[in-house]
Amino acid sequence: MTVPAPADVVIVGAGVAGGVLALALRELGASVTVVAAPASHGLCSATELSYGALPGWPLAPTPLARLAAGASKRWRLLQERHGDLGWRPCRLRLHGAAAGWRPLSAWWPLPFAQVDSAVLAARLPLVLAAAGVTCKTCRVERLDRQPATGWRLSLSDGSDLQAPQLVLAAGAYCRQLWPLLPQRLRSSWAAALELASFPASLGRTAAWLPPSFGRVALERRAAGLSQPEWLVDGGLVPRAEGALLGQHTLVRPGLELGPAPPPLEVEGQLRQELAAQAWGAPLAAQPGHLRQAAVAFCSEGLPLVGPLAGAPGLWLFTGFSAGFSQVPVLAPLLAQALALEGAPAEAAVRRLQQLGLTGAF
């Protein structure tokens, strides 16, 4: 079998993490191959199910949160270079169970934007191809470390890939590819209702979100769970011509993802929880299609970005709890560490260390 010449970097995963990293690498002149798994029946990717929310202020008093607050600037730059990726300014409205829906700007005017996940999912493969990224649609069956040449990927179409530098950006499926990943990398099942049209009475240019998401607190407790836990966060954001409504999260004990929960059961829980709150009752009966996706997160909050200790040439770019904000500002740093040499690469690694993202795994 003829093995193609290796790209400088091979990325496993073609969602927002893998795709944006590939574009950052191409900006530095690196040759890049992205391997994307075929769509699973009845499931979507975490990127497709994301709300794509981009708050323009830090959500926590951390260096990463301060950096992520500038994500819109990076999305604008990406769109200037590559065309529409779904980013746009958006009004933010918060809701509370007692107070109902309220515009945030009524007392605290803050910048906010959204990336329409449907637009991004449709456009990203075209943008990658136009940027010179080689894309392969197949599953990675096996990873093997080759001391002389880096990494060898055995693919489901019977071919192999050689990768001097290999990045795992496959979200919840990273552990299946390389089980010896840090235990703080975990996975959950997420679900939302996809509505065919945005409720006209609510104003299509606004994103309607809760002041905080229970999902984040549940993820922080994941390492201590002894039984599965689920919850529903309220939210309504535009997606293509329709909307995404609600956010159901199921976290199981342990490191294994496990099978997707029964869709009818999840939809029932989601609608019941929405109906139980004053703001959600008018929306809970909206006709819509349940969509589910496997999601990666880190139980300590910080994603895994950087080289994996004990596996030379293997890098991680996964575990994001706010991927649409964190990925575009971290991708250029990781790309510099991968594609450059000497002082520039060392400076990028130091910056990642300052953000608390390398050195612990």
VODRENBA-771471 format. One line per field, with one value per atom (N, C-alpha, C): residue number from 1; x, y, z. Coordinates in steps of 0.05 Angstrom, whole numbers. Example, Ala and Ser with C-alpha at 12.3 -4.5 7.8 and 13.67 -1.06 7.14 Angstrom:
k (1/1/1/2/2/2) .
X (264/246/264/257/273/258) .
Y (-114/-90/-66/-45/-21/1) .
Z (156/156/156/142/143/157) .
END
This chain:
k (1/1/1/2/2/2/3/3/3/4/4/4/5/5/5/6/6/6/7/7/7/8/8/8/9/9/9/10/10/10/11/11/11/12/12/12/13/13/13/14/14/14/15/15/15/16/16/16/17/17/17/18/18/18/19/19/19/20/20/20/21/21/21/22/22/22/23/23/23/24/24/24/25/25/25/26/26/26/27/27/27/28/28/28/29/29/29/30/30/30/31/31/31/32/32/32/33/33/33/34/34/34/35/35/35/36/36/36/37/37/37/38/38/38/39/39/39/40/40/40/41/41/41/42/42/42/43/43/43/44/44/44/45/45/45/46/46/46/47/47/47/48/48/48/49/49/49/50/50/50/51/51/51/52/52/52/53/53/53/54/54/54/55/55/55/56/56/56/57/57/57/58/58/58/59/59/59/60/60/60/61/61/61/62/62/62/63/63/63/64/64/64/65/65/65/66/66/66/67/67/67/68/68/68/69/69/69/70/70/70/71/71/71/72/72/72/73/73/73/74/74/74/75/75/75/76/76/76/77/77/77/78/78/78/79/79/79/80/80/80/81/81/81/82/82/82/83/83/83/84/84/84/85/85/85/86/86/86/87/87/87/88/88/88/89/89/89/90/90/90/91/91/91/92/92/92/93/93/93/94/94/94/95/95/95/96/96/96/97/97/97/98/98/98/99/99/99/100/100/100/101/101/101/102/102/102/103/103/103/104/104/104/105/105/105/106/106/106/107/107/107/108/108/108/109/109/109/110/110/110/111/111/111/112/112/112/113/113/113/114/114/114/115/115/115/116/116/116/117/117/117/118/118/118/119/119/119/120/120/120/121/121/121/122/122/122/123/123/123/124/124/124/125/125/125/126/126/126/127/127/127/128/128/128/129/129/129/130/130/130/131/131/131/132/132/132/133/133/133/134/134/134/135/135/135/136/136/136/137/137/137/138/138/138/139/139/139/140/140/140/141/141/141/142/142/142/143/143/143/144/144/144/145/145/145/146/146/146/147/147/147/148/148/148/149/149/149/150/150/150/151/151/151/152/152/152/153/153/153/154/154/154/155/155/155/156/156/156/157/157/157/158/158/158/159/159/159/160/160/160/161/161/161/162/162/162/163/163/163/164/164/164/165/165/165/166/166/166/167/167/167/168/168/168/169/169/169/170/170/170/171/171/171/172/172/172/173/173/173/174/174/174/175/175/175/176/176/176/177/177/177/178/178/178/179/179/179/180/180/180/181/181/181/182/182/182/183/183/183/184/184/184/185/185/185/186/186/186/187/187/187/188/188/188/189/189/189/190/190/190/191/191/191/192/192/192/193/193/193/194/194/194/195/195/195/196/196/196/197/197/197/198/198/198/199/199/199/200/200/200/201/201/201/202/202/202/203/203/203/204/204/204/205/205/205/206/206/206/207/207/207/208/208/208/209/209/209/210/210/210/211/211/211/212/212/212/213/213/213/214/214/214/215/215/215/216/216/216/217/217/217/218/218/218/219/219/219/220/220/220/221/221/221/222/222/222/223/223/223/224/224/224/225/225/225/226/226/226/227/227/227/228/228/228/229/229/229/230/230/230/231/231/231/232/232/232/233/233/233/234/234/234/235/235/235/236/236/236/237/237/237/238/238/238/239/239/239/240/240/240/241/241/241/242/242/242/243/243/243/244/244/244/245/245/245/246/246/246/247/247/247/248/248/248/249/249/249/250/250/250/251/251/251/252/252/252/253/253/253/254/254/254/255/255/255/256/256/256/257/257/257/258/258/258/259/259/259/260/260/260/261/261/261/262/262/262/263/263/263/264/264/264/265/265/265/266/266/266/267/267/267/268/268/268/269/269/269/270/270/270/271/271/271/272/272/272/273/273/273/274/274/274/275/275/275/276/276/276/277/277/277/278/278/278/279/279/279/280/280/280/281/281/281/282/282/282/283/283/283/284/284/284/285/285/285/286/286/286/287/287/287/288/288/288/289/289/289/290/290/290/291/291/291/292/292/292/293/293/293/294/294/294/295/295/295/296/296/296/297/297/297/298/298/298/299/299/299/300/300/300/301/301/301/302/302/302/303/303/303/304/304/304/305/305/305/306/306/306/307/307/307/308/308/308/309/309/309/310/310/310/311/311/311/312/312/312/313/313/313/314/314/314/315/315/315/316/316/316/317/317/317/318/318/318/319/319/319/320/320/320/321/321/321/322/322/322/323/323/323/324/324/324/325/325/325/326/326/326/327/327/327/328/328/328/329/329/329/330/330/330/331/331/331/332/332/332/333/333/333/334/334/334/335/335/335/336/336/336/337/337/337/338/338/338/339/339/339/340/340/340/341/341/341/342/342/342/343/343/343/344/344/344/345/345/345/346/346/346/347/347/347/348/348/348/349/349/349/350/350/350/351/351/351/352/352/352/353/353/353/354/354/354/355/355/355/356/356/356/357/357/357/358/358/358/359/359/359/360/360/360/361/361/361) .
X (17/0/18/11/26/16/34/27/33/13/19/40/53/72/58/71/58/55/32/29/45/51/65/49/22/5/-20/-28/-53/-71/-96/-115/-138/-144/-167/-191/-211/-234/-237/-261/-265/-287/-292/-311/-298/-309/-298/-269/-262/-234/-215/-220/-202/-201/-225/-226/-212/-216/-204/-174/-165/-137/-124/-137/-126/-122/-141/-138/-115/-111/-89/-62/-61/-36/-30/-51/-47/-37/-46/-36/-6/5/34/48/34/47/50/39/41/22/30/11/-5/-31/-49/-68/-72/-93/-112/-138/-159/-174/-177/-192/-219/-241/-267/-282/-294/-310/-336/-346/-373/-394/-415/-438/-450/-457/-470/-500/-514/-543/-557/-573/-589/-574/-548/-532/-520/-513/-499/-473/-457/-433/-438/-419/-422/-422/-406/-406/-433/-447/-474/-494/-491/-510/-504/-482/-474/-491/-495/-509/-491/-465/-447/-445/-451/-452/-424/-421/-395/-398/-398/-399/-374/-376/-354/-341/-345/-334/-325/-306/-297/-319/-323/-343/-331/-305/-292/-267/-256/-232/-206/-204/-181/-168/-143/-130/-144/-152/-166/-192/-207/-233/-229/-208/-202/-195/-179/-172/-196/-213/-237/-257/-256/-274/-269/-246/-239/-244/-259/-263/-276/-294/-308/-288/-268/-247/-235/-229/-217/-236/-262/-282/-285/-285/-287/-263/-239/-216/-218/-227/-231/-251/-272/-292/-280/-264/-251/-234/-221/-203/-217/-238/-249/-279/-291/-320/-337/-363/-382/-378/-375/-374/-396/-415/-438/-436/-413/-411/-427/-440/-454/-459/-460/-469/-498/-503/-530/-538/-563/-573/-576/-569/-571/-594/-610/-632/-630/-631/-630/-658/-662/-688/-683/-703/-704/-731/-732/-757/-778/-770/-790/-794/-773/-774/-783/-783/-789/-766/-771/-749/-743/-717/-709/-685/-685/-661/-638/-615/-592/-585/-587/-579/-596/-618/-635/-620/-600/-585/-555/-545/-517/-509/-505/-499/-472/-471/-447/-447/-423/-422/-427/-441/-448/-451/-443/-446/-452/-458/-464/-453/-443/-437/-460/-473/-495/-482/-487/-474/-481/-505/-513/-497/-492/-476/-448/-436/-409/-406/-424/-422/-423/-439/-442/-418/-407/-386/-358/-353/-326/-313/-326/-312/-303/-319/-312/-289/-289/-267/-241/-242/-218/-206/-223/-214/-201/-214/-203/-177/-173/-148/-125/-131/-110/-108/-128/-127/-138/-123/-132/-152/-176/-196/-202/-203/-211/-234/-255/-278/-277/-268/-267/-260/-263/-257/-227/-216/-189/-193/-182/-185/-163/-139/-117/-95/-82/-60/-35/-13/12/35/51/74/97/108/130/155/174/197/210/212/227/210/184/167/144/141/118/96/72/49/37/27/13/-16/-34/-62/-73/-86/-99/-128/-138/-164/-184/-209/-231/-233/-222/-223/-200/-184/-162/-135/-135/-110/-97/-72/-57/-48/-44/-33/-9/12/35/33/38/35/59/77/99/88/67/53/24/12/-16/-31/-54/-71/-98/-105/-132/-151/-169/-190/-217/-221/-245/-265/-262/-281/-284/-309/-316/-304/-294/-283/-252/-240/-211/-201/-216/-207/-209/-228/-229/-204/-193/-169/-144/-142/-119/-128/-133/-145/-129/-103/-86/-86/-109/-112/-117/-112/-117/-146/-149/-176/-194/-184/-202/-216/-207/-222/-245/-269/-293/-312/-335/-354/-382/-400/-429/-445/-471/-490/-506/-507/-522/-545/-566/-589/-603/-616/-632/-653/-675/-696/-690/-690/-686/-713/-719/-745/-742/-763/-762/-763/-775/-776/-772/-761/-757/-783/-791/-816/-817/-836/-837/-839/-852/-857/-832/-810/-787/-765/-767/-747/-723/-720/-700/-672/-667/-639/-628/-643/-634/-629/-610/-605/-616/-632/-646/-633/-618/-602/-607/-602/-603/-579/-580/-557/-533/-538/-516/-527/-509/-516/-510/-530/-526/-506/-504/-486/-458/-449/-421/-416/-435/-432/-432/-449/-450/-424/-412/-386/-365/-365/-345/-348/-372/-377/-374/-367/-368/-350/-327/-308/-319/-338/-348/-375/-386/-412/-412/-432/-435/-458/-474/-496/-501/-514/-519/-535/-529/-545/-551/-575/-582/-595/-595/-609/-615/-632/-640/-635/-619/-616/-634/-644/-662/-646/-654/-641/-655/-653/-665/-647/-635/-617/-623/-619/-624/-605/-615/-599/-611/-596/-606/-632/-653/-679/-696/-686/-701/-686/-686/-674/-667/-650/-645/-658/-673/-688/-679/-672/-665/-638/-628/-602/-603/-606/-606/-578/-569/-542/-545/-532/-530/-501/-493/-466/-467/-451/-449/-424/-423/-398/-377/-352/-331/-322/-304/-292/-305/-321/-332/-357/-360/-382/-408/-408/-433/-451/-473/-491/-508/-518/-535/-561/-571/-596/-620/-641/-664/-676/-679/-687/-715/-734/-760/-759/-743/-740/-727/-706/-692/-711/-726/-744/-766/-776/-796/-785/-761/-748/-744/-734/-728/-753/-774/-799/-812/-811/-822/-809/-782/-767/-772/-774/-780/-808/-827/-854/-857/-839/-841/-833/-821/-812/-830/-834/-853/-844/-819/-809/-811/-808/-807/-834/-854/-880/-891/-890/-900/-885/-860/-843/-842/-849/-844/-859/-881/-897/-890/-871/-864/-856/-866/-858/-828/-814/-786/-774/-750/-736/-714/-713/-691/-665/-644/-617/-599/-583/-564/-536/-517/-488/-472/-450/-431/-413/-408/-393/-370/-347/-323/-322/-312/-308/-286/-275/-255/-267/-266/-279/-267/-243/-231/-235/-249/-255/-237/-211/-192/-189/-191/-188/-159/-156/-130/-119/-98/-86/-56/-44/-15/-6/20/31/24/20/14/40/45/70/71/95/100/91/82/74/84/110/122/107/101/87/57/46/17/8/-11/-21/-51/-61/-89/-101/-125/-140/-169/-177/-203/-211/-235/-245/-255/-265/-274/-303/-307/-334/-347/-331/-341/-324/-327/-310/-310/-333/-335/-321/-318/-302/-273/-267/-239/-223/-235/-220/-207/-222/-209/-186/-186/-163/-140/-145/-124/-111/-127/-116/-91/-89/-64/-40/-43/-21/-12/-31/-24/-12/-22/-10/19/25/53/70/60/76/81/62/64/81/77/88/114/120/144/167/190/213/226/243/259/243/252/240/210/200/171/154/163/148/149/173/176/159/157/140/111/102/74/68/87/83/82/100/100/73/62/36/14/15/-5/-1/24/29/19/22/12/-19/-32/-61/-69/-50/-56/-64/-56/-66/-46/-21/-1/14/28/46/33/6/-8/-16/-10/-18/3) .
Y (-24/0/25/44/69/88/97/116/144/163/190/204/224/239/253/253/264/295/304/333/341/367/377/371/374/369/354/333/320/325/334/340/320/307/289/305/310/326/350/354/376/395/396/415/442/459/486/485/466/465/457/434/425/443/454/471/498/511/537/533/512/506/502/487/482/509/527/553/569/568/582/570/544/531/539/541/548/577/594/622/623/603/601/585/576/561/531/520/491/476/452/435/419/417/406/386/364/345/343/345/342/316/299/274/278/275/279/253/245/220/224/203/206/212/225/231/206/206/183/186/164/165/175/196/206/225/229/247/269/291/313/318/336/343/363/365/385/413/417/444/451/432/438/445/434/437/461/474/496/521/536/562/582/578/597/624/626/651/663/689/703/727/724/748/764/790/808/817/803/809/783/784/759/747/721/707/697/700/692/709/712/728/711/701/684/695/689/698/688/662/651/665/671/685/713/726/753/751/731/727/720/702/693/716/736/759/773/769/782/763/742/723/735/754/765/779/791/803/783/759/738/727/724/714/734/760/780/778/774/771/746/724/699/704/719/724/743/762/779/763/742/726/704/693/668/670/693/695/688/687/684/657/659/636/635/653/654/674/689/708/733/744/769/781/807/820/811/810/800/813/819/829/806/811/791/798/779/782/759/766/747/741/717/710/699/701/689/677/656/642/661/680/698/723/733/759/757/733/731/740/745/753/783/790/818/824/847/854/861/849/856/885/896/924/944/935/953/965/949/960/956/942/936/931/952/949/936/912/897/886/883/872/843/834/806/799/775/766/736/725/697/687/662/647/628/631/612/585/565/539/526/531/519/531/557/570/560/558/549/521/503/475/472/489/487/499/521/535/525/513/506/487/465/448/462/481/496/514/527/545/530/507/491/483/474/466/490/513/537/546/540/548/528/506/487/465/461/439/414/392/366/354/347/336/307/289/261/255/242/234/205/197/169/168/144/140/133/142/133/107/85/59/54/66/59/81/87/105/90/93/80/100/100/117/104/119/109/126/115/131/148/138/153/174/169/186/200/195/208/188/194/178/167/142/129/125/134/132/111/91/71/79/83/94/73/79/60/54/71/65/47/37/20/33/60/75/82/91/100/129/144/171/172/186/191/220/223/250/256/273/282/295/311/323/316/306/297/311/323/337/323/317/305/328/333/354/342/317/302/302/321/324/299/290/267/241/240/215/214/234/234/210/204/182/155/152/127/124/146/145/140/151/149/148/124/121/134/137/148/178/190/219/227/251/260/254/247/239/263/287/310/315/302/303/283/293/276/282/268/272/271/282/282/281/278/280/305/320/345/342/357/356/383/389/414/409/425/423/442/432/449/457/483/493/502/497/504/534/549/578/590/614/629/641/638/650/680/688/715/736/729/749/756/741/745/761/766/782/766/762/743/751/777/786/783/771/768/739/736/710/712/692/692/671/680/661/665/645/648/663/675/689/670/645/625/598/580/554/533/517/495/474/472/452/456/481/486/475/480/470/439/427/398/386/399/390/391/411/414/391/381/359/331/330/304/283/290/270/256/269/258/244/242/230/200/190/161/150/168/159/181/174/194/218/241/265/280/292/308/334/353/379/392/413/428/458/470/499/511/535/548/567/567/585/583/604/605/622/610/626/620/639/634/612/596/576/574/582/582/598/586/599/594/576/569/577/558/565/539/542/521/529/510/515/496/507/490/476/466/451/430/405/382/371/366/355/330/308/284/277/276/268/242/223/197/195/178/173/160/165/151/166/153/166/157/137/127/143/148/164/149/123/107/114/99/104/129/140/163/156/173/167/166/152/150/178/184/211/219/200/207/214/200/206/233/239/265/288/284/306/311/289/293/308/302/316/345/350/377/394/384/400/403/383/385/406/407/427/456/458/485/494/476/483/490/481/486/514/529/556/576/599/618/627/632/642/620/595/573/561/566/553/559/584/590/576/567/556/525/514/485/467/476/459/465/482/488/463/459/436/438/416/416/388/386/361/360/338/336/328/342/336/330/310/302/301/306/305/298/284/278/302/310/334/328/340/338/362/358/380/371/390/384/391/372/376/399/408/430/456/456/481/488/483/491/469/477/456/446/424/413/424/440/453/450/433/430/402/397/370/351/325/305/293/294/283/253/243/215/205/223/216/237/236/257/261/286/292/291/283/282/306/321/346/344/360/360/388/388/413/406/403/392/399/391/396/424/437/465/466/482/487/511/527/550/552/532/529/552/563/585/610/613/636/629/604/597/588/573/562/583/604/622/639/642/657/639/613/595/582/579/566/579/605/617/610/609/602/573/555/527/523/538/536/545/566/576/555/542/522/498/491/469/475/498/503/519/534/550/535/547/535/556/547/565/583/608/627/631/634/639/616/591/568/567/573/573/594/617/639/631/617/608/588/570/550/564/584/599/613/624/638/618/595/574/566/565/558/580/605/627/626/615/612/587/571/547/524/523/503/481/484/463/456/434/427/408/406/388/362/357/332/321) .
Z (0/0/0/-17/-18/3/20/41/32/33/23/40/28/43/67/90/114/112/122/126/150/152/176/201/200/222/213/227/222/246/241/262/260/282/283/295/278/287/270/258/239/249/275/286/289/307/310/319/337/346/324/311/290/267/259/235/239/262/267/271/284/287/259/242/215/200/202/189/201/227/240/231/227/218/189/172/144/143/161/161/165/179/184/162/142/120/124/146/151/132/124/109/130/125/145/132/146/139/162/157/177/172/192/190/205/191/203/202/224/225/210/197/183/204/195/212/223/249/262/259/253/249/275/271/294/312/307/324/307/320/307/322/312/325/347/366/387/376/354/341/331/318/307/328/352/373/391/386/404/400/422/420/406/406/393/406/432/446/451/447/450/467/494/511/508/506/503/529/550/576/589/608/621/638/636/652/679/682/707/710/734/739/733/709/702/676/671/647/622/622/599/593/615/611/599/608/597/568/561/533/516/526/511/506/523/519/493/481/456/432/435/414/389/393/370/350/361/344/326/337/321/300/308/289/266/272/251/231/242/226/208/219/204/181/186/165/144/152/132/113/123/107/92/103/92/84/88/82/106/101/123/138/164/182/202/199/218/240/242/264/258/279/276/304/306/332/338/363/372/398/401/426/446/471/492/511/516/536/556/582/603/613/624/636/663/680/706/711/728/732/743/760/771/754/743/730/701/689/661/644/618/600/604/605/608/591/578/563/581/577/593/591/567/563/578/591/606/630/640/663/660/640/639/610/594/566/561/550/546/517/505/478/478/457/454/425/417/390/390/367/364/338/338/314/309/286/279/272/288/285/259/248/223/200/200/180/181/205/208/198/206/198/168/155/125/111/122/109/114/138/146/127/118/99/73/63/39/45/68/75/78/91/95/68/50/23/9/10/-4/8/34/47/42/28/22/43/60/79/66/69/59/79/70/88/80/99/95/114/102/118/123/146/154/184/195/224/227/249/256/272/262/275/296/291/309/306/329/329/338/324/331/330/351/351/336/316/299/307/321/331/310/285/265/251/248/231/245/271/285/291/280/286/260/263/240/248/230/234/215/225/209/206/181/176/167/170/164/135/117/88/80/99/93/88/88/83/110/107/130/126/148/147/165/156/173/183/209/221/238/229/247/273/270/292/290/311/312/333/326/345/348/372/378/384/366/370/365/373/367/390/409/430/447/450/467/458/433/422/425/436/439/456/477/495/481/463/448/430/421/404/420/444/461/490/501/528/550/547/569/569/568/570/599/607/634/643/668/678/680/680/681/655/633/608/610/608/611/588/588/567/578/563/570/545/548/526/528/506/505/485/490/471/472/449/447/427/428/408/385/361/338/327/327/318/289/273/245/241/260/257/285/285/310/319/344/354/347/331/320/342/364/385/401/398/414/400/375/361/352/327/317/321/325/328/356/374/402/409/427/440/469/476/502/520/541/557/586/603/632/642/665/676/681/686/689/680/673/664/685/692/711/701/675/663/673/676/684/712/731/758/758/742/740/730/710/700/721/738/759/779/782/802/789/764/749/762/771/782/807/821/846/843/819/815/820/833/836/820/808/791/770/748/727/737/728/734/708/707/684/694/677/683/656/658/634/639/622/622/601/607/588/570/545/526/499/484/457/440/419/401/372/354/326/315/297/282/255/234/207/206/195/194/219/236/260/286/305/331/345/365/385/411/423/447/469/492/515/512/534/533/555/546/565/567/591/596/613/605/620/625/650/658/673/664/678/694/714/729/711/718/704/679/664/641/614/614/590/582/556/546/549/541/542/519/515/493/497/475/477/492/509/523/504/511/493/486/460/452/463/464/474/504/518/547/551/536/538/530/509/500/521/533/554/578/586/609/602/577/569/569/556/555/582/599/625/642/641/656/645/619/608/617/616/623/652/669/698/706/687/693/678/691/680/652/648/622/601/608/589/581/598/593/565/555/528/505/511/491/492/515/520/500/489/471/441/436/408/393/369/354/346/350/344/343/332/329/349/366/385/371/378/368/391/389/410/400/418/411/435/431/452/455/480/486/505/500/518/536/560/579/598/613/634/661/679/705/721/715/729/714/692/678/655/658/637/616/590/569/568/552/548/521/523/499/502/486/486/483/486/482/505/499/519/528/554/566/560/553/548/521/504/477/457/451/434/407/401/376/378/401/405/421/409/422/426/446/452/447/437/433/437/463/469/497/505/532/538/517/520/531/551/561/547/534/519/493/476/453/434/429/409/418/444/455/458/467/474/450/431/409/391/382/364/375/402/413/421/425/432/407/386/362/351/349/339/357/383/401/396/395/391/363/343/316/316/331/332/346/367/380/362/345/326/302/290/264/263/285/286/300/300/313/330/349/365/383/385/404/400/375/371/382/377/387/418/429/458/471/458/469/469/448/447/469/474/495/523/526/552/556/535/537/545/533/541/570/579/607/626/617/634/636/616/617/633/642/657/641/615/597/590/598/592/617/616/638/659/658/678/666/641/629/610) .
END
